[in-house]
Amino acid sequence: MRFKVFISLLVITLVLDIALLSFSLLRPEARVFELPVVLAAEPPEAPAQPQPTVTTIPAAPTASPIAVPSPPNTATATRTPPPTPTSSPTATAEVTATAVATVTPVAQLLGAKSVAFTPGDKAVRANIRLALEHYYGALTHVVLSPGGVFSFNSTLGVRPQRLPWKNVKLKPTAAPAAPPAPDGTSAPTPAAVAQTIQGGGLCDLASRFVMAARPLLPGSAFRFVNHVKSNGIHLSGVPTRDTVSIWAIGGGQGEHDLLISNPTNGWLEFTVDRDGEKITVTARLWDSPPPGW
């Protein structure tokens, strides 16, 4: 009995297997699992067609839509034209040309005047040397832009009254003799009285700034107390109108300063050079900032 049951089940199983196999062969879309053999057999027909199209028409990928699956060929075709080495040199040449065009022209000298003097008094030489060396030598090189103002005392430095100035004994210049009266008599000339001035020599130096810049600037550009009018003492080698009285006390009351303004459109430059005991003050007027400034 058991044998019969076994044979019956075996027959039923065989029949079912044959039925399922027949059903799967007749209707492939109803398969639950795709056989790998079938998937591997279909692709060879698809890539066989795009190969001739890509090789024969590389420049016109739009003619055959099948050429889309092969990006390496199209990518190579599009990358080769862009690297054009002529674009970067052209840009460099333009930048170079612009840089050359914007180079500042060399300043042109519009006018210059130099004034030299050699102080005979030892104390005067020491005071001038101290003034030129103080405050990092600010007085030896001064540049005024258009509209700028130069102050002798401010350029001399802060608290100049504390510097070890030498005392200088000065004797007022005798006034010129008055012309004789109609009756032939002449007025007596007063005797000159010597004066001791601390820091003597600064007035001589400041006066040379005026003498050097006088031909380059109008008269209204100079503001100072006249040395002869204030104390009656003339300065050797200095015209009366250019004699400057300097009393540097750090901006305190009664200070005498020299102010030179630059009303021109150029740049005014002062330089002071020393050759032994000889002092040379030079004023230069430039059409633009002076060289090295």
C-alpha positions as CSV (number, residue, x, y, z in Angstrom):
1,M,0.0,0.0,0.0
2,R,2.8,2.4,0.9
3,F,4.5,1.6,-2.3
4,K,1.5,2.5,-4.3
5,V,1.1,5.8,-2.5
6,F,4.8,6.6,-3.2
7,I,4.4,5.8,-6.9
8,S,1.3,7.9,-7.1
9,L,3.1,10.9,-5.5
10,L,6.0,10.5,-7.8
11,V,3.8,10.5,-10.9
12,I,1.9,13.5,-9.7
13,T,5.2,15.4,-9.1
14,L,6.5,14.5,-12.5
15,V,3.3,15.7,-14.2
16,L,3.4,19.0,-12.4
17,D,7.0,19.6,-13.3
18,I,6.3,18.9,-17.0
19,A,3.3,21.2,-16.8
20,L,5.3,24.0,-15.3
21,L,8.1,23.6,-17.8
22,S,5.6,23.7,-20.7
23,F,3.9,26.7,-19.3
24,S,7.2,28.6,-18.9
25,L,8.3,27.8,-22.4
26,L,5.0,28.9,-23.9
27,R,4.8,32.2,-21.9
28,P,8.2,33.7,-21.0
29,E,6.8,36.9,-19.6
30,A,5.2,34.9,-16.8
31,R,8.5,33.7,-15.4
32,V,9.2,34.5,-11.8
33,F,13.0,34.3,-12.2
34,E,15.0,35.4,-15.2
35,L,17.5,32.9,-16.4
36,P,21.1,34.4,-16.6
37,V,21.6,32.5,-19.9
38,V,18.9,34.5,-21.6
39,L,20.2,37.9,-20.3
40,A,23.7,37.1,-21.5
41,A,22.5,36.0,-24.9
42,E,20.6,39.2,-25.8
43,P,23.3,42.0,-25.3
44,P,25.7,40.9,-28.1
45,E,23.1,42.0,-30.7
46,A,22.7,45.6,-29.2
47,P,26.4,46.7,-29.1
48,A,27.1,45.3,-32.5
49,Q,25.1,48.1,-34.1
50,P,26.5,51.3,-32.3
51,Q,30.2,50.4,-33.1
52,P,30.1,51.2,-36.8
53,T,28.0,54.4,-36.2
54,V,30.5,55.9,-33.6
55,T,33.6,55.2,-35.7
56,T,32.1,56.4,-39.0
57,I,30.4,59.6,-37.7
58,P,32.5,61.0,-34.8
59,A,31.8,64.7,-35.6
60,A,28.0,64.4,-35.8
61,P,26.8,62.6,-32.7
62,T,23.2,64.0,-33.2
63,A,22.7,62.0,-36.4
64,S,22.4,58.7,-34.6
65,P,20.9,58.6,-31.0
66,I,22.6,55.2,-30.5
67,A,26.0,57.0,-30.1
68,V,25.0,58.2,-26.6
69,P,26.0,55.0,-24.8
70,S,29.6,55.5,-25.8
71,P,30.7,58.6,-23.8
72,P,34.5,58.0,-24.0
73,N,34.6,58.8,-27.8
74,T,32.4,61.9,-27.5
75,A,34.3,63.2,-24.4
76,T,37.6,62.8,-26.2
77,A,36.3,64.6,-29.2
78,T,35.0,67.6,-27.2
79,R,38.1,68.0,-25.0
80,T,40.7,68.2,-27.7
81,P,39.7,71.6,-29.2
82,P,39.6,73.8,-26.0
83,P,43.3,73.7,-25.0
84,T,44.3,76.6,-27.3
85,P,47.6,78.0,-26.0
86,T,47.2,81.2,-27.9
87,S,44.5,82.6,-25.5
88,S,46.7,82.9,-22.3
89,P,49.7,84.7,-24.1
90,T,47.3,87.2,-25.6
91,A,45.9,88.0,-22.1
92,T,49.4,88.3,-20.8
93,A,50.4,90.7,-23.5
94,E,47.4,92.9,-22.8
95,V,48.3,93.1,-19.1
96,T,51.9,93.9,-19.9
97,A,50.8,96.7,-22.3
98,T,48.5,98.2,-19.6
99,A,51.3,98.1,-17.0
100,V,53.7,99.9,-19.3
101,A,51.0,102.5,-20.1
102,T,50.3,103.3,-16.4
103,V,54.0,103.8,-15.4
104,T,54.4,107.2,-13.7
105,P,56.4,109.5,-15.9
106,V,59.7,110.9,-14.5
107,A,59.2,114.2,-12.6
108,Q,60.3,117.2,-14.6
109,L,62.2,120.0,-12.8
110,L,60.5,123.4,-13.3
111,G,63.0,125.6,-11.5
112,A,65.8,125.5,-8.9
113,K,67.9,127.9,-6.8
114,S,70.8,127.2,-4.4
115,V,72.2,129.4,-1.8
116,A,75.5,128.6,0.0
117,F,77.2,130.2,3.0
118,T,80.0,129.4,5.5
119,P,79.5,130.7,9.0
120,G,82.6,132.3,10.5
121,D,81.6,132.0,14.2
122,K,82.3,128.7,15.9
123,A,79.2,128.8,18.0
124,V,77.0,129.6,15.0
125,R,78.5,126.5,13.2
126,A,77.7,124.3,16.2
127,N,74.1,125.5,16.5
128,I,73.5,125.0,12.7
129,R,75.0,121.5,12.9
130,L,72.8,120.7,15.9
131,A,69.7,121.9,14.1
132,L,70.4,119.8,11.0
133,E,71.1,116.6,12.9
134,H,68.2,116.9,15.4
135,Y,64.9,115.1,14.8
136,Y,66.5,112.6,12.4
137,G,67.7,115.4,10.1
138,A,64.2,116.6,9.2
139,L,65.5,120.0,8.1
140,T,67.8,118.5,5.5
141,H,65.0,117.3,3.3
142,V,61.6,118.9,3.1
143,V,58.9,118.3,0.4
144,L,55.8,120.3,0.1
145,S,52.9,119.1,-2.0
146,P,50.6,121.7,-3.7
147,G,49.0,123.7,-1.0
148,G,51.3,122.4,1.7
149,V,53.0,124.6,4.4
150,F,56.5,124.3,5.8
151,S,57.1,125.4,9.4
152,F,60.8,125.8,10.3
153,N,60.2,125.4,14.1
154,S,57.9,122.3,13.7
155,T,60.4,120.6,11.4
156,L,63.1,121.4,13.9
157,G,61.5,119.1,16.3
158,V,59.5,119.0,19.6
159,R,60.8,121.2,22.5
160,P,63.7,122.7,20.7
161,Q,64.4,125.0,23.6
162,R,65.7,122.0,25.6
163,L,68.6,121.4,23.1
164,P,72.1,122.5,24.1
165,W,72.3,125.6,22.1
166,K,75.4,127.8,22.2
167,N,75.3,131.5,23.0
168,V,76.3,133.8,20.2
169,K,77.3,137.4,20.7
170,L,75.9,139.6,18.0
171,K,76.5,143.2,17.4
172,P,73.8,145.2,15.6
173,T,74.8,146.6,12.3
174,A,75.3,150.3,12.4
175,A,72.6,152.2,10.6
176,P,73.6,153.9,7.4
177,A,74.7,157.5,7.9
178,A,71.9,160.0,7.2
179,P,72.5,162.4,4.4
180,P,73.8,165.8,5.6
181,A,71.2,168.5,6.3
182,P,70.9,171.5,4.0
183,D,72.9,173.5,6.4
184,G,75.8,171.0,6.2
185,T,75.3,169.4,9.6
186,S,74.8,165.6,10.1
187,A,73.0,163.8,12.8
188,P,75.1,161.6,15.1
189,T,75.0,157.8,14.6
190,P,74.1,155.8,17.7
191,A,76.7,153.3,18.9
192,A,75.8,149.7,18.3
193,V,75.4,147.6,21.4
194,A,76.3,143.9,21.3
195,Q,73.7,141.3,22.2
196,T,74.0,137.6,23.4
197,I,71.5,135.3,21.7
198,Q,71.0,131.7,22.6
199,G,70.9,129.5,19.5
200,G,72.4,132.1,17.2
201,G,72.7,130.8,13.6
202,L,69.2,129.4,13.2
203,C,68.2,132.8,11.7
204,D,71.0,132.5,9.2
205,L,69.8,129.0,8.2
206,A,66.2,129.9,8.0
207,S,67.0,133.0,5.9
208,R,68.6,130.7,3.3
209,F,65.4,128.8,2.9
210,V,63.7,132.1,1.9
211,M,66.5,133.1,-0.4
212,A,66.4,129.8,-2.2
213,A,62.6,129.7,-2.7
214,R,62.2,133.4,-3.4
215,P,62.5,133.0,-7.2
216,L,60.1,130.1,-7.3
217,L,57.2,131.4,-5.2
218,P,55.2,134.6,-4.9
219,G,55.9,137.0,-2.1
220,S,52.7,136.0,-0.3
221,A,54.1,132.5,0.3
222,F,56.5,133.7,3.0
223,R,55.5,134.6,6.5
224,F,58.1,135.5,9.2
225,V,59.3,138.2,11.5
226,N,61.9,140.3,9.8
227,H,65.2,140.1,11.7
228,V,66.4,143.6,10.9
229,K,63.1,145.2,11.8
230,S,62.7,143.2,15.1
231,N,66.1,143.8,16.6
232,G,68.1,145.9,14.1
233,I,70.7,143.2,13.4
234,H,71.6,142.4,9.8
235,L,72.6,138.9,8.7
236,S,75.8,138.5,6.8
237,G,75.1,137.8,3.1
238,V,71.3,138.0,3.4
239,P,69.1,140.8,1.8
240,T,67.2,142.8,4.3
241,R,63.8,141.6,3.1
242,D,64.9,137.9,3.5
243,T,66.3,138.2,7.0
244,V,64.3,135.8,9.2
245,S,64.0,136.0,13.0
246,I,63.7,132.5,14.6
247,W,62.8,132.0,18.2
248,A,61.9,128.4,18.7
249,I,60.3,127.7,22.1
250,G,57.9,124.8,21.2
251,G,55.0,126.9,20.1
252,G,54.9,129.1,23.2
253,Q,54.0,132.8,23.3
254,G,56.3,135.1,21.5
255,E,57.7,132.4,19.3
256,H,59.2,133.5,15.9
257,D,58.7,131.0,13.1
258,L,59.2,130.8,9.4
259,L,56.2,129.6,7.3
260,I,56.5,128.9,3.6
261,S,53.4,127.8,1.7
262,N,53.3,126.2,-1.7
263,P,50.5,127.9,-3.7
264,T,51.7,126.4,-7.0
265,N,50.5,123.2,-8.7
266,G,54.0,121.7,-8.4
267,W,55.9,120.0,-5.6
268,L,58.4,122.1,-3.7
269,E,61.5,120.4,-2.4
270,F,64.2,121.7,0.0
271,T,67.5,120.0,0.6
272,V,70.4,121.1,2.9
273,D,73.9,119.8,2.1
274,R,77.0,120.1,4.2
275,D,80.5,120.1,2.8
276,G,82.8,120.7,5.8
277,E,81.6,124.0,7.2
278,K,79.9,125.1,4.0
279,I,76.1,124.9,4.1
280,T,74.1,124.8,0.8
281,V,70.3,125.2,0.8
282,T,68.6,124.2,-2.5
283,A,65.0,124.7,-3.5
284,R,63.5,122.8,-6.4
285,L,60.1,123.0,-8.0
286,W,58.8,119.8,-9.7
287,D,55.8,119.1,-11.8
288,S,55.1,115.9,-9.8
289,P,56.5,114.2,-6.7
290,P,60.3,114.5,-6.8
291,P,62.4,111.4,-7.5
292,G,62.7,109.1,-4.6
293,W,59.8,110.6,-2.7
